[in-house]
Amino acid sequence: MRIVVKIGTSTLAYPTGRLNIRLTETLVKVLSDLKNAGHEIILVSSGAIAVGFGKLLLPSRPTEMSVKQACAAVGQCELMYTYDRLFTVYNHTVAQILLTGADMETPDRRQNFQNTLTRLLEMGALPIINENDTVSTDEITSIGDNDTLAAIVSHCIHADLLVLLSDIDGLYTANPHTHPEAQLVPLVEEITPEILALADGAGSALGTGGMSTKLRAAKLVTADGADMVIANGSHPELLYDIAEGKPAGTRFAGHKEG
């Protein structure tokens, strides 16, 4: 299968902005193993700004745009250095692609992205994609969050499966942080208004996404006929079950529209 995996900032990094080394190493090992099994893997990785402010020893995630951009520039280097080093251990070559909203909305640039991504997969590389946070600063150039970016990538490359690894186990009947009785929804056959109503606010202090962005991503991906799964990124081993179609997190069933 062609699988797009998105990993969120709050999963990759500690609140200090420092990389969660144990989790990152496990994620790389599992993705390498899935690639060895014959799957094509594309990783959409958040974390540049968070890792950047950690490496720059700032006390907290910045709010000033120019400081965010500077942190992204530093953090993206650190992220790619780490991924390159870890994937090399398992004999896999990584490639970096940084995108903006304009890249996706301009037909020629979008086609160039698709061509590059297709060729990288044909050559056996593992593309690692992030929004270009050093230049994406407004609604014209910014995609806004990596859930949406991952869905756009899945759509462009005709992926079979999108997995959003987050800091929550999946979609719940209510916010599990405030409603202990909330139940995990294992399968969503159709994204109805009732399902959309289950989205609750933003993500963690480090991240930019929330359940609403994930449900928007699910609408785009499932309309292409691909499945999407929301699962807890604290357990990258879940990717084995997800790739085999076994129950894990919340699976949104793909269905071609029209």
C-alpha positions as CSV (number, residue, x, y, z in Angstrom):
1,M,0.0,0.0,0.0
2,R,0.9,3.6,-0.3
3,I,0.6,5.0,3.2
4,V,0.9,8.6,4.4
5,V,1.7,8.9,8.1
6,K,1.4,12.3,9.9
7,I,3.1,12.7,13.2
8,G,2.0,15.7,15.4
9,T,4.2,18.1,17.3
10,S,2.9,17.1,20.7
11,T,3.8,13.5,20.0
12,L,7.3,14.2,18.6
13,A,8.4,16.7,21.2
14,Y,8.2,17.2,24.9
15,P,6.6,20.4,26.3
16,T,10.2,21.7,26.6
17,G,10.6,21.6,22.8
18,R,13.2,18.9,23.0
19,L,12.7,15.8,20.8
20,N,11.2,12.7,22.4
21,I,14.1,10.5,21.4
22,R,12.6,7.1,22.4
23,L,9.4,7.7,20.5
24,T,11.1,9.1,17.4
25,E,13.4,6.1,17.3
26,T,10.5,3.7,17.6
27,L,8.5,5.5,14.9
28,V,11.5,5.3,12.5
29,K,12.0,1.6,13.3
30,V,8.3,0.8,12.6
31,L,8.2,2.9,9.4
32,S,11.4,1.3,8.2
33,D,9.9,-2.2,8.8
34,L,6.7,-1.4,7.0
35,K,8.8,-0.1,4.1
36,N,10.8,-3.3,4.1
37,A,7.5,-5.2,3.9
38,G,6.8,-3.5,0.6
39,H,4.7,-0.5,1.5
40,E,5.5,2.9,0.1
41,I,5.8,5.3,3.1
42,I,5.4,9.1,3.1
43,L,5.9,10.9,6.4
44,V,4.3,14.3,7.1
45,S,6.2,15.6,10.1
46,S,5.3,18.5,12.4
47,G,7.7,19.8,15.0
48,A,10.0,22.3,13.4
49,I,9.0,25.3,15.5
50,A,8.8,23.3,18.7
51,V,12.2,21.6,18.2
52,G,13.7,25.0,17.1
53,F,12.6,26.8,20.3
54,G,14.0,23.9,22.3
55,K,17.3,24.0,20.6
56,L,17.5,27.8,20.9
57,L,16.8,27.4,24.6
58,L,13.8,29.7,24.6
59,P,11.6,29.4,27.7
60,S,8.3,28.6,25.7
61,R,6.8,28.4,22.2
62,P,7.1,31.8,20.7
63,T,4.2,33.9,19.6
64,E,6.0,36.6,17.5
65,M,5.9,35.6,13.9
66,S,9.6,36.3,13.1
67,V,10.7,34.3,16.1
68,K,8.5,31.4,15.0
69,Q,10.1,31.6,11.5
70,A,13.6,31.6,13.0
71,C,12.7,28.6,15.2
72,A,11.3,26.7,12.2
73,A,14.5,27.3,10.3
74,V,16.6,25.9,13.2
75,G,14.1,23.1,14.0
76,Q,13.7,21.8,10.5
77,C,17.5,21.3,10.3
78,E,17.4,19.4,13.6
79,L,14.4,17.3,12.5
80,M,15.9,16.3,9.2
81,Y,19.3,15.5,10.7
82,T,17.6,13.2,13.2
83,Y,15.4,11.5,10.6
84,D,18.3,11.1,8.2
85,R,20.5,9.6,10.9
86,L,17.9,7.2,12.2
87,F,16.6,6.0,8.9
88,T,20.1,5.4,7.6
89,V,20.5,2.8,10.4
90,Y,17.8,0.8,8.6
91,N,19.3,1.5,5.1
92,H,16.6,3.9,4.0
93,T,17.2,7.2,2.2
94,V,15.0,10.2,3.2
95,A,14.1,13.3,1.2
96,Q,12.8,16.6,2.4
97,I,9.9,18.5,0.8
98,L,8.7,21.8,2.3
99,L,5.4,23.1,1.0
100,T,3.2,26.2,1.1
101,G,-0.4,26.8,0.3
102,A,0.6,28.5,-2.9
103,D,2.4,25.3,-4.0
104,M,-0.8,23.4,-3.7
105,E,-3.1,26.1,-5.3
106,T,-0.9,26.8,-8.3
107,P,-1.4,24.1,-10.9
108,D,2.2,24.1,-12.3
109,R,3.7,24.0,-8.8
110,R,1.3,21.3,-7.7
111,Q,2.1,19.2,-10.7
112,N,5.8,19.6,-10.0
113,F,5.3,18.4,-6.4
114,Q,3.4,15.4,-7.6
115,N,6.1,14.5,-10.2
116,T,8.9,14.8,-7.6
117,L,7.0,12.8,-5.0
118,T,6.2,10.1,-7.5
119,R,9.8,9.9,-8.7
120,L,11.1,9.7,-5.1
121,L,8.8,6.8,-4.4
122,E,9.9,5.0,-7.6
123,M,13.5,5.5,-6.5
124,G,12.8,3.9,-3.1
125,A,13.3,7.1,-1.1
126,L,11.1,8.0,1.9
127,P,9.8,11.5,1.5
128,I,9.4,13.7,4.7
129,I,7.1,16.6,4.2
130,N,6.3,19.7,6.3
131,E,4.8,23.1,5.7
132,N,7.5,25.7,5.0
133,D,7.0,27.6,8.2
134,T,9.7,30.0,7.5
135,V,7.7,31.6,4.7
136,S,4.1,30.4,5.3
137,T,2.8,33.3,7.5
138,D,-0.7,34.2,6.2
139,E,-3.9,32.5,4.9
140,I,-2.6,33.0,1.3
141,T,0.6,31.0,1.7
142,S,-0.2,28.9,4.8
143,I,-1.9,25.5,4.7
144,G,-2.5,26.0,8.4
145,D,-2.0,22.6,10.0
146,N,-0.4,19.3,9.1
147,D,-3.6,17.3,9.3
148,T,-4.8,19.3,6.3
149,L,-1.3,19.1,4.6
150,A,-1.3,15.3,5.1
151,A,-4.8,15.0,3.5
152,I,-3.7,17.1,0.5
153,V,-0.6,15.0,0.1
154,S,-2.7,11.8,0.2
155,H,-5.0,13.3,-2.4
156,C,-2.2,14.3,-4.7
157,I,-0.3,11.0,-4.5
158,H,-3.4,8.8,-4.6
159,A,-2.6,7.2,-1.2
160,D,-4.4,4.1,-0.1
161,L,-4.2,5.0,3.6
162,L,-3.6,8.1,5.7
163,V,-2.7,7.7,9.4
164,L,-2.8,10.7,11.7
165,L,-0.7,10.0,14.8
166,S,-1.9,12.3,17.5
167,D,-1.9,12.7,21.3
168,I,-5.4,11.1,21.5
169,D,-6.5,7.5,20.9
170,G,-9.1,8.5,18.3
171,L,-12.5,10.1,17.9
172,Y,-14.6,9.9,21.1
173,T,-18.3,10.4,21.7
174,A,-17.4,13.4,23.9
175,N,-14.2,15.1,25.0
176,P,-12.5,12.3,27.1
177,H,-10.5,15.0,29.1
178,T,-13.7,16.4,30.5
179,H,-16.1,13.5,30.1
180,P,-14.8,10.3,31.7
181,E,-17.7,8.3,30.3
182,A,-16.7,9.2,26.7
183,Q,-16.4,6.2,24.4
184,L,-14.0,5.6,21.5
185,V,-15.6,5.4,18.1
186,P,-13.8,2.5,16.4
187,L,-15.3,2.9,12.9
188,V,-16.9,5.8,11.0
189,E,-18.6,4.7,7.8
190,E,-19.8,8.2,6.9
191,I,-18.9,11.7,8.1
192,T,-22.3,13.0,9.1
193,P,-23.2,16.3,10.8
194,E,-23.4,14.3,14.1
195,I,-19.8,13.1,13.6
196,L,-18.6,16.6,12.8
197,A,-20.3,17.8,16.0
198,L,-18.0,15.6,18.1
199,A,-15.0,17.7,17.2
200,D,-13.9,19.7,20.3
201,G,-11.5,22.6,20.2
202,A,-7.8,22.8,19.5
203,G,-5.0,20.5,20.3
204,S,-2.2,20.7,22.9
205,A,-0.1,23.8,23.8
206,L,2.6,22.7,21.3
207,G,0.4,21.8,18.3
208,T,-1.9,23.7,16.0
209,G,-4.4,21.0,15.1
210,G,-7.5,19.6,16.8
211,M,-10.2,17.1,16.1
212,S,-12.0,19.5,13.7
213,T,-8.9,19.6,11.4
214,K,-8.7,15.8,11.5
215,L,-12.4,15.4,10.5
216,R,-11.9,17.8,7.6
217,A,-8.9,15.7,6.6
218,A,-11.0,12.6,6.8
219,K,-13.7,14.1,4.5
220,L,-11.1,14.8,1.8
221,V,-9.3,11.5,2.0
222,T,-12.3,9.2,2.3
223,A,-14.0,10.9,-0.7
224,D,-11.0,9.7,-2.7
225,G,-11.7,6.1,-1.7
226,A,-8.8,5.9,0.9
227,D,-9.2,5.0,4.5
228,M,-8.0,7.4,7.3
229,V,-7.1,6.4,10.8
230,I,-6.6,8.6,13.9
231,A,-4.4,6.8,16.4
232,N,-2.2,7.5,19.5
233,G,1.3,8.5,18.4
234,S,2.7,7.4,21.7
235,H,2.4,3.8,20.4
236,P,3.9,3.7,16.9
237,E,3.7,-0.1,16.9
238,L,-0.1,0.4,16.2
239,L,1.0,1.1,12.6
240,Y,1.4,-2.6,12.1
241,D,-2.2,-3.3,13.0
242,I,-3.5,-0.3,11.1
243,A,-1.6,-1.4,7.9
244,E,-3.2,-4.8,8.2
245,G,-6.7,-3.3,8.6
246,K,-7.0,-4.5,12.3
247,P,-8.9,-2.3,14.8
248,A,-6.8,0.5,16.2
249,G,-7.9,4.1,17.0
250,T,-10.7,5.4,14.8
251,R,-10.9,4.3,11.2
252,F,-12.8,6.4,8.6
253,A,-13.9,4.2,5.7
254,G,-13.0,5.4,2.3
255,H,-15.7,5.6,-0.4
256,K,-15.6,7.1,-3.9
257,E,-18.1,9.8,-4.3
258,G,-20.1,10.1,-7.5
